Amino acid sequence: MYAVQRFWFLRAWNWITALSNANWRFGLHAGLIALAAALLAMLLDPMLGHGVSRILDRLSLGGVSVGKSFTTFARLWLVASFFGFLAVESVEAIEWVTNVAARLLRHPGAVAGGVSASRRTFFQYAAVVAGGFPFLAATYGFAAGRLNYKIERIDVAVANLPPELDGLRIAQLSDIHIGDYMPPREIARAVDMANALSPDISFVTGDFVSSEGDPLEVCIGELSRLRAPLGVWGCNGNHEIYAGVEDEAERLFRAHGMRLLRAAAVVVEHNGGRFNLLGVDYQRDRMTRNEGEHPGPMLTEIEHLIRRDMPNLLLSHNPNSFRRAAELGIELSLAGHTHGGQIRVEIVDRSVSPARLISPFVAGLYRLPMNGGAFSSKSLPKAALYVNRGLGTFGFPVRIGVPPEITLLTLRRA
């Protein structure tokens, strides 16, 4: 973080220093220092008890909150400046390599003590283009990408699925994160899109809010408009832990005629076939463990609820519980949590996503052998996991290459 911000600050400072007008130099230097101080204050704001945010939130210009506007700018800047820094440094590294190669090969473009002016000009323009692209991408990701909802239609082969359940349609929403960047009207739009898919059952896999004080009741009120013959079910996410609203979310679900499953199971019947629906609160890992808490195996609270006479479907916000679910013989797990990384970059044939820092299960459909610890994987049926990219954002209000998702899963016999 320090290296990136120092890089841009010094570039801007040197550019201003090159101006001929002394008044402009003084004014722009003062503005740059003020901007750097403000960015530093926003970075330190969580450690200062959010005092800076509260002060800025009291200010407004033309009815627009200064605090919200600057917070948005700061978050966009941190994303764009990081990738812009990498882009510029990459161009400069390529330039250095070509200059060394030219000298070693005694290329006509190489001159004593330096490089050709044309090559230098080319790389200067290349650095400007490469460094500017992340800023344009971040602007798009905020203005359009984070609200460009996509419907994903997925057929999932499920082990042990009765023929009566073949074709069962499931709508899944996840990671709503109601707040400044996810207003109720956008949740309502997603709910309408999910209802238009005519699902048999609907699931919401956690993270209704981002932090304490977010309007949980409004969020669940909008989700209560979901319609499905077999009902609307959900589970808590890690942000319900952070906000301290796990019990309140369960109460609000019940008040609206839905059910939030917390280490609980219920048998759901459809067309004469049955499946065992399980749900758990967020399964803690290294990012959410309390100090001194040792990480035991996940899903211990539902081991006794797993059925062997029908397929099991698990709602677990954290996709990292999938390995344990497969070991326990749970045929299908639905999760969220990762947001697909919110930013995805394709490099050659590899997809690079920040979500890989927290989970190998970033987005989409995954499979593992069931009861993998006891038998050869070649002889085992496969457990399935689907990871929803979520609707909302957290940390940085952008989505680039990772559109928000509404999923329609159709179950098929394996």
C-alpha positions as CSV (number, residue, x, y, z in Angstrom):
1,M,0.0,0.0,0.0
2,Y,2.8,2.4,1.0
3,A,4.8,1.7,-2.2
4,V,1.8,2.2,-4.5
5,Q,0.7,5.5,-2.9
6,R,4.3,6.8,-2.8
7,F,4.7,6.0,-6.5
8,W,1.7,8.0,-7.5
9,F,2.4,10.9,-5.1
10,L,5.9,11.4,-6.4
11,R,4.8,11.2,-10.0
12,A,2.2,13.9,-9.4
13,W,4.6,16.0,-7.3
14,N,7.2,15.9,-10.1
15,W,4.7,16.7,-12.8
16,I,3.5,19.8,-10.8
17,T,7.1,20.9,-10.2
18,A,7.7,21.0,-13.9
19,L,4.9,23.7,-14.4
20,S,6.2,27.2,-15.1
21,N,3.6,29.1,-13.2
22,A,4.6,29.5,-9.5
23,N,1.1,30.1,-8.3
24,W,-0.2,26.9,-10.0
25,R,2.7,25.0,-8.6
26,F,1.9,26.2,-5.0
27,G,-1.8,25.6,-5.3
28,L,-1.5,22.1,-6.9
29,H,1.2,21.0,-4.4
30,A,-1.0,22.1,-1.5
31,G,-4.0,20.3,-3.0
32,L,-1.9,17.1,-3.5
33,I,-0.8,17.2,0.1
34,A,-4.4,17.7,1.3
35,L,-5.6,14.8,-0.8
36,A,-2.9,12.5,0.4
37,A,-3.7,13.5,4.0
38,A,-7.4,12.8,3.4
39,L,-6.7,9.4,1.9
40,L,-4.5,8.5,4.9
41,A,-7.3,9.6,7.2
42,M,-9.8,7.3,5.4
43,L,-7.3,4.4,5.6
44,L,-6.9,4.9,9.3
45,D,-10.6,5.6,9.9
46,P,-11.5,2.1,11.2
47,M,-8.7,2.4,13.8
48,L,-10.0,5.8,14.8
49,G,-13.5,4.5,15.6
50,H,-14.8,5.8,12.3
51,G,-14.6,9.3,13.7
52,V,-13.5,10.7,10.3
53,S,-16.5,9.1,8.5
54,R,-18.9,10.5,11.1
55,I,-17.5,14.0,10.7
56,L,-17.7,13.9,6.9
57,D,-21.2,12.4,7.0
58,R,-22.5,15.6,8.6
59,L,-21.3,17.6,5.6
60,S,-23.2,17.9,2.3
61,L,-22.9,19.8,-1.0
62,G,-26.1,20.2,-2.9
63,G,-27.7,17.5,-0.9
64,V,-24.9,15.0,-1.7
65,S,-23.1,13.5,1.3
66,V,-19.4,14.5,1.3
67,G,-18.5,11.5,3.5
68,K,-20.1,9.0,1.1
69,S,-18.7,10.6,-2.0
70,F,-15.2,10.8,-0.7
71,T,-15.3,7.2,0.7
72,T,-16.4,6.0,-2.7
73,F,-13.6,8.0,-4.4
74,A,-11.0,6.6,-1.9
75,R,-12.1,3.0,-2.4
76,L,-12.0,3.4,-6.2
77,W,-8.7,5.1,-6.0
78,L,-7.1,2.3,-3.9
79,V,-8.2,-0.3,-6.4
80,A,-7.3,1.6,-9.5
81,S,-4.0,2.9,-8.2
82,F,-2.8,-0.6,-7.3
83,F,-3.5,-2.1,-10.7
84,G,-2.3,1.1,-12.4
85,F,1.0,0.9,-10.5
86,L,1.4,-2.8,-11.6
87,A,0.7,-1.8,-15.2
88,V,3.2,1.1,-15.3
89,E,5.9,-0.9,-13.6
90,S,5.3,-3.8,-16.1
91,V,5.8,-1.4,-19.1
92,E,8.9,0.0,-17.5
93,A,10.3,-3.5,-16.9
94,I,9.7,-4.4,-20.6
95,E,11.4,-1.2,-21.7
96,W,14.4,-2.0,-19.5
97,V,14.7,-5.5,-21.0
98,T,14.4,-4.2,-24.6
99,N,17.1,-1.5,-23.9
100,V,19.5,-4.1,-22.4
101,A,18.8,-6.4,-25.4
102,A,19.5,-3.6,-27.9
103,R,22.8,-2.8,-26.2
104,L,23.9,-6.4,-26.1
105,L,23.0,-6.9,-29.8
106,R,24.4,-3.5,-30.7
107,H,21.1,-2.7,-32.3
108,P,21.1,0.4,-34.5
109,G,18.6,2.0,-32.2
110,A,21.0,1.9,-29.3
111,V,23.1,5.0,-28.7
112,A,26.0,5.7,-26.4
113,G,24.9,6.2,-22.9
114,G,21.2,5.9,-23.6
115,V,18.5,4.6,-25.8
116,S,16.8,5.8,-29.0
117,A,14.4,8.7,-28.6
118,S,11.7,6.9,-30.6
119,R,11.7,3.9,-28.4
120,R,11.6,6.0,-25.2
121,T,8.6,7.9,-26.6
122,F,6.8,4.7,-27.5
123,F,7.2,3.3,-24.0
124,Q,6.2,6.6,-22.4
125,Y,2.9,6.5,-24.3
126,A,2.5,2.8,-23.5
127,A,2.9,3.5,-19.8
128,V,0.2,6.2,-19.9
129,V,-2.2,3.9,-21.7
130,A,-1.5,0.9,-19.5
131,G,-1.6,3.0,-16.3
132,G,-4.8,4.7,-17.3
133,F,-6.7,1.6,-18.1
134,P,-7.3,0.4,-14.5
135,F,-8.8,3.8,-13.7
136,L,-11.3,3.5,-16.6
137,A,-12.0,-0.1,-15.6
138,A,-12.7,0.9,-11.9
139,T,-15.0,3.7,-13.0
140,Y,-16.9,1.2,-15.2
141,G,-16.9,-1.4,-12.5
142,F,-18.5,1.1,-10.1
143,A,-21.0,2.8,-12.4
144,A,-22.2,-0.3,-14.4
145,G,-20.4,-3.5,-13.6
146,R,-21.6,-3.9,-10.0
147,L,-25.3,-3.5,-11.1
148,N,-25.1,-5.6,-14.3
149,Y,-27.0,-8.6,-12.9
150,K,-26.5,-11.9,-14.8
151,I,-28.8,-15.0,-14.7
152,E,-26.7,-18.2,-14.6
153,R,-28.6,-21.4,-15.6
154,I,-26.9,-24.5,-14.4
155,D,-27.8,-28.2,-14.7
156,V,-26.3,-30.0,-11.7
157,A,-26.0,-33.8,-11.6
158,V,-26.8,-35.0,-8.1
159,A,-25.8,-38.4,-6.7
160,N,-28.7,-40.5,-5.3
161,L,-31.3,-38.1,-6.7
162,P,-34.8,-39.8,-7.0
163,P,-36.4,-39.7,-10.4
164,E,-39.2,-37.6,-8.9
165,L,-36.7,-34.8,-8.2
166,D,-35.1,-34.7,-11.6
167,G,-35.8,-31.2,-13.0
168,L,-36.3,-29.5,-9.6
169,R,-35.6,-25.8,-10.1
170,I,-33.7,-23.8,-7.5
171,A,-33.2,-20.1,-7.4
172,Q,-30.2,-18.9,-5.4
173,L,-29.3,-15.4,-4.2
174,S,-26.3,-14.6,-2.0
175,D,-24.2,-11.8,-0.5
176,I,-26.8,-9.0,-0.7
177,H,-24.8,-6.5,1.4
178,I,-27.5,-4.0,1.7
179,G,-26.1,-0.5,2.3
180,D,-24.8,2.6,0.5
181,Y,-23.9,0.5,-2.6
182,M,-26.9,-1.8,-2.5
183,P,-30.1,0.1,-2.1
184,P,-33.4,-1.6,-1.6
185,R,-34.6,-0.9,-5.2
186,E,-31.7,-3.0,-6.5
187,I,-32.6,-5.9,-4.2
188,A,-36.1,-5.7,-5.4
189,R,-34.9,-5.9,-9.0
190,A,-33.0,-9.0,-8.2
191,V,-36.0,-10.6,-6.5
192,D,-38.2,-9.8,-9.5
193,M,-35.6,-11.5,-11.8
194,A,-35.5,-14.5,-9.6
195,N,-39.3,-14.8,-9.4
196,A,-39.5,-14.6,-13.2
197,L,-37.5,-17.9,-13.4
198,S,-40.4,-19.7,-11.8
199,P,-38.3,-21.8,-9.3
200,D,-39.7,-24.6,-7.3
201,I,-37.7,-23.4,-4.2
202,S,-35.6,-20.4,-3.4
203,F,-32.4,-20.1,-1.3
204,V,-30.5,-17.1,0.1
205,T,-27.0,-18.1,1.3
206,G,-26.0,-15.3,3.7
207,D,-24.4,-11.9,4.1
208,F,-27.6,-9.8,4.1
209,V,-25.6,-6.9,5.6
210,S,-22.0,-5.7,5.7
211,S,-21.7,-4.2,9.2
212,E,-23.5,-3.2,12.3
213,G,-26.2,-0.6,11.6
214,D,-27.0,-1.7,8.1
215,P,-30.8,-2.1,7.5
216,L,-31.3,-5.8,8.0
217,E,-35.0,-5.6,8.3
218,V,-35.3,-3.7,5.0
219,C,-33.2,-6.3,3.3
220,I,-35.1,-9.3,4.6
221,G,-38.4,-7.4,3.8
222,E,-37.3,-7.2,0.2
223,L,-36.2,-10.9,0.1
224,S,-39.7,-11.9,1.5
225,R,-41.1,-11.1,-1.9
226,L,-39.4,-14.2,-3.3
227,R,-42.0,-16.7,-4.5
228,A,-41.6,-20.4,-4.8
229,P,-44.0,-23.3,-4.1
230,L,-41.6,-25.1,-1.7
231,G,-40.7,-21.9,0.2
232,V,-37.8,-19.6,0.8
233,W,-34.9,-20.8,2.9
234,G,-31.6,-19.3,3.9
235,C,-28.5,-19.4,6.1
236,N,-26.4,-16.8,7.9
237,G,-23.0,-15.5,6.6
238,N,-19.9,-14.1,8.2
239,H,-21.1,-10.5,8.1
240,E,-24.1,-11.5,10.3
241,I,-21.5,-12.5,12.9
242,Y,-19.6,-9.2,12.5
243,A,-22.9,-7.2,12.8
244,G,-24.2,-9.3,15.7
245,V,-27.5,-10.0,13.9
246,E,-27.6,-13.8,13.5
247,D,-30.5,-14.2,15.9
248,E,-32.3,-11.1,14.5
249,A,-32.0,-12.5,11.0
250,E,-33.6,-15.7,12.0
251,R,-36.4,-13.9,13.7
252,L,-37.1,-11.7,10.7
253,F,-37.1,-14.7,8.4
254,R,-39.7,-16.4,10.5
255,A,-41.8,-13.2,10.8
256,H,-41.9,-13.0,6.9
257,G,-42.9,-16.6,6.5
258,M,-39.4,-17.8,5.5
259,R,-37.0,-20.0,7.4
260,L,-33.3,-19.5,8.2
261,L,-31.6,-22.8,8.9
262,R,-29.1,-22.8,11.8
263,A,-27.7,-26.2,12.4
264,A,-31.1,-27.6,11.4
265,A,-32.6,-29.9,8.8
266,V,-36.0,-30.3,7.3
267,V,-37.3,-32.9,4.8
268,V,-38.7,-31.3,1.6
269,E,-41.1,-33.2,-0.6
270,H,-41.6,-32.6,-4.3
271,N,-43.6,-34.7,-6.8
272,G,-43.4,-37.6,-4.3
273,G,-39.6,-37.4,-4.0
274,R,-37.9,-36.1,-0.9
275,F,-34.5,-34.5,0.0
276,N,-33.0,-33.5,3.3
277,L,-32.3,-29.7,3.4
278,L,-29.7,-28.7,5.9
279,G,-28.4,-25.2,6.9
280,V,-25.6,-23.9,9.1
281,D,-24.3,-20.6,10.3
282,Y,-21.0,-19.4,8.9
283,Q,-18.4,-22.1,9.3
284,R,-15.4,-20.3,10.9
285,D,-12.0,-20.5,9.4
286,R,-8.7,-18.7,9.9
287,M,-10.3,-15.3,9.0
288,T,-13.1,-15.5,11.6
289,R,-11.8,-17.6,14.5
290,N,-11.6,-15.9,17.9
291,E,-8.2,-15.5,19.4
292,G,-6.9,-18.7,20.8
293,E,-9.7,-20.8,19.2
294,H,-8.5,-24.0,17.5
295,P,-10.0,-24.9,14.2
296,G,-11.9,-28.1,14.6
297,P,-13.6,-29.9,11.7
298,M,-16.4,-28.0,10.0
299,L,-20.1,-29.0,10.1
300,T,-19.8,-31.0,13.3
301,E,-23.2,-29.6,14.4
302,I,-25.1,-31.3,11.6
303,E,-23.4,-34.6,11.4
304,H,-26.3,-36.3,13.2
305,L,-28.8,-34.7,10.8
306,I,-27.5,-36.2,7.6
307,R,-29.8,-38.8,6.0
308,R,-28.8,-41.9,4.1
309,D,-32.3,-42.7,2.7
310,M,-32.5,-39.5,0.6
311,P,-30.1,-36.9,-0.9
312,N,-28.8,-34.1,1.3
313,L,-28.7,-30.4,0.2
314,L,-26.6,-28.1,2.4
315,L,-26.8,-24.3,2.7
316,S,-23.4,-23.1,4.0
317,H,-22.2,-19.6,3.2
318,N,-18.5,-20.5,3.4
319,P,-17.5,-22.7,0.4
320,N,-14.5,-24.0,2.3
321,S,-16.9,-26.3,4.1
322,F,-17.3,-28.3,0.9
323,R,-14.4,-30.8,1.6
324,R,-16.0,-31.7,4.9
325,A,-19.4,-31.9,3.3
326,A,-18.1,-34.3,0.7
327,E,-16.5,-36.5,3.4
328,L,-19.8,-36.6,5.3
329,G,-21.7,-37.7,2.2
330,I,-23.7,-34.5,1.5
331,E,-24.6,-34.7,-2.2
332,L,-25.0,-31.0,-3.0
333,S,-23.8,-27.8,-1.2
334,L,-24.7,-24.2,-2.1
335,A,-22.5,-21.3,-1.0
336,G,-21.5,-17.7,-1.6
337,H,-19.0,-15.6,0.3
338,T,-16.3,-15.1,-2.3
339,H,-18.1,-12.6,-4.6
340,G,-16.1,-14.3,-7.3
341,G,-13.3,-12.0,-6.2
342,Q,-15.2,-8.9,-7.6
343,I,-12.3,-8.5,-9.9
344,R,-11.0,-11.1,-12.4
345,V,-8.2,-10.8,-14.9
346,E,-7.4,-13.2,-17.6
347,I,-3.7,-13.7,-18.2
348,V,-3.0,-16.0,-21.1
349,D,-5.2,-19.0,-20.1
350,R,-5.3,-18.4,-16.4
351,S,-7.9,-16.5,-14.4
352,V,-6.5,-14.4,-11.6
353,S,-8.9,-13.5,-8.8
354,P,-8.3,-12.1,-5.3
355,A,-10.8,-14.7,-4.0
356,R,-8.2,-17.4,-4.4
357,L,-6.5,-16.0,-1.3
358,I,-9.4,-17.2,0.8
359,S,-10.8,-20.2,-1.1
360,P,-10.0,-22.6,-3.9
361,F,-13.7,-22.6,-4.6
362,V,-14.1,-19.1,-6.2
363,A,-17.3,-19.3,-8.3
364,G,-19.3,-21.8,-10.2
365,L,-19.6,-25.6,-10.0
366,Y,-17.1,-27.9,-8.3
367,R,-17.0,-31.6,-7.6
368,L,-15.3,-33.9,-5.1
369,P,-15.6,-37.6,-4.3
370,M,-18.0,-38.3,-1.5
371,N,-16.6,-40.0,1.6
372,G,-13.2,-39.4,0.0
373,G,-11.2,-40.4,3.0
374,A,-12.5,-44.0,3.0
375,F,-12.6,-45.2,-0.6
376,S,-10.9,-44.8,-3.9
377,S,-12.0,-41.7,-5.7
378,K,-12.5,-43.7,-8.9
379,S,-15.3,-45.8,-7.3
380,L,-17.1,-42.9,-5.5
381,P,-20.1,-40.8,-6.5
382,K,-19.3,-37.1,-6.7
383,A,-20.5,-34.5,-4.3
384,A,-21.3,-31.1,-5.9
385,L,-20.8,-27.5,-4.8
386,Y,-22.1,-24.4,-6.4
387,V,-20.6,-21.0,-5.4
388,N,-22.8,-18.0,-6.3
389,R,-20.9,-14.8,-7.1
390,G,-23.3,-12.8,-5.0
391,L,-25.2,-9.5,-5.7
392,G,-23.5,-6.9,-3.6
393,T,-19.9,-5.8,-3.0
394,F,-17.7,-5.3,0.1
395,G,-14.6,-3.2,0.6
396,F,-14.4,-1.9,-2.9
397,P,-17.7,-1.1,-4.7
398,V,-16.6,-2.4,-8.1
399,R,-17.1,-5.5,-10.2
400,I,-14.8,-6.1,-13.1
401,G,-15.2,-9.3,-15.1
402,V,-17.3,-10.7,-12.2
403,P,-21.0,-9.7,-12.7
404,P,-23.4,-10.1,-9.9
405,E,-25.4,-13.3,-10.1
406,I,-28.8,-14.8,-9.8
407,T,-28.6,-18.5,-10.2
408,L,-31.2,-21.0,-11.5
409,L,-30.0,-24.5,-10.7
410,T,-31.8,-27.5,-12.2
411,L,-31.2,-30.8,-10.5
412,R,-30.5,-33.8,-12.7
413,R,-29.9,-37.5,-11.8
414,A,-26.2,-38.3,-11.8
